[in-house]
Amino acid sequence: MNRTVKIIVSIVLCVWIFAMGIELGAYRERKAINTSIMSNANTTQSQLTTTPTVALSSTEPTQATSAPSQADTSSTGTASTTKQSKPDSSASKKPETKEEIAKAFNDAMNKTKNMKQNCNAKKTTNVQITVVDCSVPRLTSMVNKIVNGFTGEKSTDYAFVNGATAEGQTILSELPPSNKETSITAAGISAASCDPYGDGGYKISITIVPETGTLDTPPANHSVAVGYLDVNSLGLSGVNITKADMTYPGSTVTICVNKDGLLDKYDCKFPMSGSGEAKIIGLTGSASFEGGMDESWTFTWQ
């Protein structure tokens, strides 16, 4: 989720602190706090909890064909006849079970994340968040106006040369889950499908099981497949996050994998809701929100 995660977390924190300031009428404190939050929202790098990586293995379909057999041509000039065996369909069988699809998904994601081949990529994110409650209920509408300034669609273009941009970004650092490989298992998938795509490729769709997360306990399956909201990674000075309860109804990820085993397209629908509390200068504020984000990628390999 990278920058999108950072923006959403910062929005929620801003809501909590803004509500605290309004409630106590501390104008100067509120102004300074909001300025600090906005600055951190623009500069804080999103970090996801490190999880063990999985070994990269290739799932590119292979096709075995037997060499054609040719009958001997008689010395009298009789025309020769040729018999050709049918291709072994089992060798190019597409993933079908959850276990097979989970492995194919991980392999395609991780091969793409670690690829050093040149490519151009375009990422598009769309964040939609609504604050449904905060410390001062009468201010919910006003707070949502502030939140709206952070939401909406945004696009970013990348030019990866030998696996990295001029700024040092890599596909591994940018494609969810950022800064680590993908390692979803069949147990973490509630629905899965695999269909043909293009010339020898396939299209995989998975839906992750519904999960919850807390301040100290990330959602086990979302964290290794698409990422999650990690408020501990922000480290905002003077702000003590005391509660962060998140609900993930189940994200859906669709990838289009070409015949080389690399992603051509990535699309993730990430619904969520959450509530939490934060303390600053001895005061406590709270807020809850619902919404989600979409993140899509297109890759052009060179």
C-alpha positions, 0 to 999 in steps of 0.5 A: 500500500506504500503512500496510500497506507501512509495517507489513510493512517495520517488522515485518521490520526489527524481526525483524532487530534483535530477533534481533541483540539476542538473539544478543549478549545485549545486553538493554538495547540490544535493549529500546531498539532495539525501542522505537524500531522500534515508535515508527517503525512507528506514525509513519513515513509510507509513501513509494513511489518517484516515477514519471512520471505518465500523462496522464488520459484518459477510457475511458467507453464511448460509444454512437452511434445514428442518428436514426430515419428517418420515411417521408412520410405521404401526403395520403390519410391512409395510416399512416406507417411508421418505420425505426430503425437498429441501434445501432453496437455498435463504439462501446460495445465493451468492452476486450478486448486486453491493451493495451485493458484496461491503458489502461482500468484506468489510466484508471479508476484515475486518474479515481478518484484525481483525482476531486473528487466527494464520496464515502464509502469503506471500506478493508480490509487483511489482512496475513499474514506468517510469518518462516521464518528469522532470525539466531538460528534457535531464536528463529524461533517467538518472533519470529513471536509478535511479528510476529503482533501486527502482522498480521490484518485492519483496516478504515478509513472515509473521507469525501471531501468535494471530494476530501479528508478532514478530515485532508487525505487524498485518494484519490490519497494512499490508493489504491494505488499511493499518491501517484501515478497508475497506469501499468501497460502490457500488457507488465507484465500476465500475464493480463487480463480484462474483463466487463460490470458493472452498468448500463453498467460493466465489471469488469477483472481483471489479474495482474501479471508475477512480479518481484523487487526489491532495496534500490535497484531496485524492481519495475518493474510492481508499483511503477506498478500496486499499489506495493511495499515501499520500505525506503528510505522509513523512514529509521530512525535508527541502522539501516543496511539493507544488503540487501532482496531481495523476490520478487513472484510476481504480484499480482492486481487486480480493479476494478469500474468504473461507467458514469461511469468511477469505481471502485465496488470495488477488490480486490488480492491481493499475495503476496510473500516476502523476505529482508534484512540490517540493521546497528546498532551495528556488528552484523548481523542477518538474516531472511526471511519469506513471506506477503502482504496483501489490500487492498480498497476500496468507494466510494459516490459522492454 
